[in-house]
Amino acid sequence: MVLLLLLFIPGGLVAAFAFVGYGFGTLGRAGHRRAGREVWLRSLAAILGAVASALYTWGLLHVAGAVLDAEDGGADSSPLRPCRTPGQWERALRVVDYTVNYVPLRFVCETKGGGSYAAESVPRYVNPAVLGSVLAAAGCAGAAALASQRRAGDDTAV
């Protein structure tokens, strides 16, 4: 589990920079004044993909911190620190293990008897913002593909 986090965090950063480079590079090559609708939509889709990747990586950093806290032994290691919720100490005392869910991104505390609950380690805005950015990027990419097909259809009709 920790190995996946070690792969996803740098991968998310690389993806974010790659999307930003593609988005601004495409727009720069075409020139922002002469760029057509397809170029603007592709660039916007790439930049929104960068936002989604950066936000997801930000959430992964929070999960990695929670995993490091959970794996840390010592005098204050039981119950697991990430599973301690203010005002719900009894629930934290029943925690026996943890898992990490990657979609939606969260640190899950598993309790005795098969129950579980999500710890508050990932900021609440991360998952909805990632979903919104991904959907907006997909919409822009789809619109760019449609605009490109329409233009190609217009070129063959002439």
C-alpha positions in Angstrom: 0.0 0.0 0.0 2.8 2.4 0.9 4.6 1.5 -2.3 1.6 2.6 -4.4 1.6 5.9 -2.6 5.3 6.2 -3.4 4.5 5.6 -7.1 1.4 7.8 -7.4 2.7 10.9 -5.7 5.6 11.5 -8.1 3.5 10.2 -11.0 0.8 12.8 -10.2 3.3 15.6 -10.1 4.8 14.5 -13.4 1.3 14.3 -14.9 0.4 17.7 -13.7 3.5 19.3 -15.2 3.0 17.3 -18.4 -0.6 18.5 -18.8 0.4 22.1 -18.1 3.2 21.9 -20.7 0.9 20.4 -23.3 -1.8 22.9 -22.6 0.3 26.0 -22.8 2.6 24.6 -25.4 -0.3 23.9 -27.8 -1.7 27.3 -27.3 1.7 28.9 -27.7 2.4 27.1 -30.9 -0.8 28.2 -32.5 -0.7 31.7 -31.0 -3.4 32.8 -28.6 -4.9 35.2 -31.1 -5.0 32.9 -34.0 -5.9 29.7 -32.2 -9.2 28.1 -33.2 -11.8 26.7 -31.0 -10.3 23.2 -31.0 -6.9 24.5 -29.8 -8.5 26.5 -27.0 -10.6 23.5 -25.9 -7.7 21.1 -26.0 -5.5 23.5 -24.1 -8.3 24.0 -21.5 -8.8 20.3 -21.2 -5.1 19.8 -20.5 -5.0 22.5 -17.9 -8.1 21.1 -16.2 -6.4 17.7 -16.3 -3.4 19.3 -14.6 -5.6 20.8 -11.9 -7.2 17.4 -11.3 -3.8 15.7 -11.1 -2.4 18.3 -8.7 -5.5 18.1 -6.4 -5.4 14.3 -6.4 -1.7 14.4 -5.6 -2.4 16.9 -2.8 -4.9 14.4 -1.4 -2.4 11.6 -1.8 0.1 13.6 0.4 -2.5 13.8 3.1 -3.2 10.0 2.9 0.5 9.3 2.9 0.8 11.4 6.1 -2.0 9.4 7.7 -0.3 6.1 6.7 2.9 7.3 8.2 1.1 8.2 11.4 -0.7 4.8 11.4 2.5 2.9 10.9 4.4 4.8 13.5 4.8 2.7 16.7 5.4 4.0 20.1 3.5 4.9 23.3 0.8 7.0 21.5 0.2 4.5 18.6 -3.0 2.9 19.9 -5.7 3.7 18.7 -4.3 4.7 15.3 -3.8 8.5 15.3 -5.6 9.2 12.0 -8.6 7.3 13.3 -9.1 9.5 16.3 -12.1 11.7 15.7 -12.9 14.5 18.3 -15.9 13.5 20.3 -15.9 9.8 19.1 -13.3 8.2 21.2 -15.2 5.0 21.7 -15.2 4.4 17.9 -11.5 4.9 17.7 -10.9 2.3 20.5 -12.5 -0.4 18.3 -10.1 0.2 15.3 -8.1 -2.8 14.4 -6.6 -1.9 11.0 -6.8 0.5 8.1 -7.0 0.6 4.3 -6.5 3.2 1.7 -9.2 3.8 -1.0 -7.9 5.5 -4.1 -11.3 6.3 -5.7 -12.6 8.2 -3.8 -9.4 9.1 -2.1 -9.6 8.4 1.6 -8.0 6.7 4.6 -10.4 4.1 6.0 -10.3 2.8 9.6 -11.5 -0.7 10.0 -13.2 -1.6 13.3 -13.9 -4.9 15.2 -16.9 -6.7 13.7 -16.2 -5.7 10.1 -17.3 -2.1 10.3 -15.3 0.8 8.9 -15.3 4.6 8.6 -13.4 7.2 6.7 -11.0 9.2 8.7 -10.9 12.9 8.2 -7.3 12.9 6.8 -8.1 14.0 3.3 -9.6 17.6 3.0 -13.3 17.6 2.1 -12.8 19.6 -1.0 -10.3 17.3 -2.7 -12.6 14.5 -4.0 -15.4 16.8 -5.4 -12.8 19.2 -6.9 -11.0 16.3 -8.6 -14.3 14.9 -9.9 -15.4 18.3 -11.2 -12.0 18.9 -12.9 -12.0 15.5 -14.5 -15.5 15.9 -15.8 -14.8 19.4 -17.1 -11.6 18.2 -18.8 -13.4 15.3 -20.4 -16.1 17.7 -21.6 -13.6 20.1 -23.2 -11.7 17.2 -24.8 -15.0 15.8 -26.2 -16.0 19.2 -27.5 -12.6 19.6 -29.1 -12.9 16.2 -30.8 -16.4 17.2 -32.1 -15.1 20.5 -33.4 -12.2 18.8 -35.1 -14.6 16.2 -36.8 -16.9 19.0 -37.9 -14.0 20.9 -39.4 -12.7 17.7 -41.1 -16.2 17.1 -42.5 -16.4 20.6 -43.8 -13.0 20.3 -45.5 -14.0 17.2 -47.4 -17.4 18.6 -48.5 -15.7 21.5 -50.3 
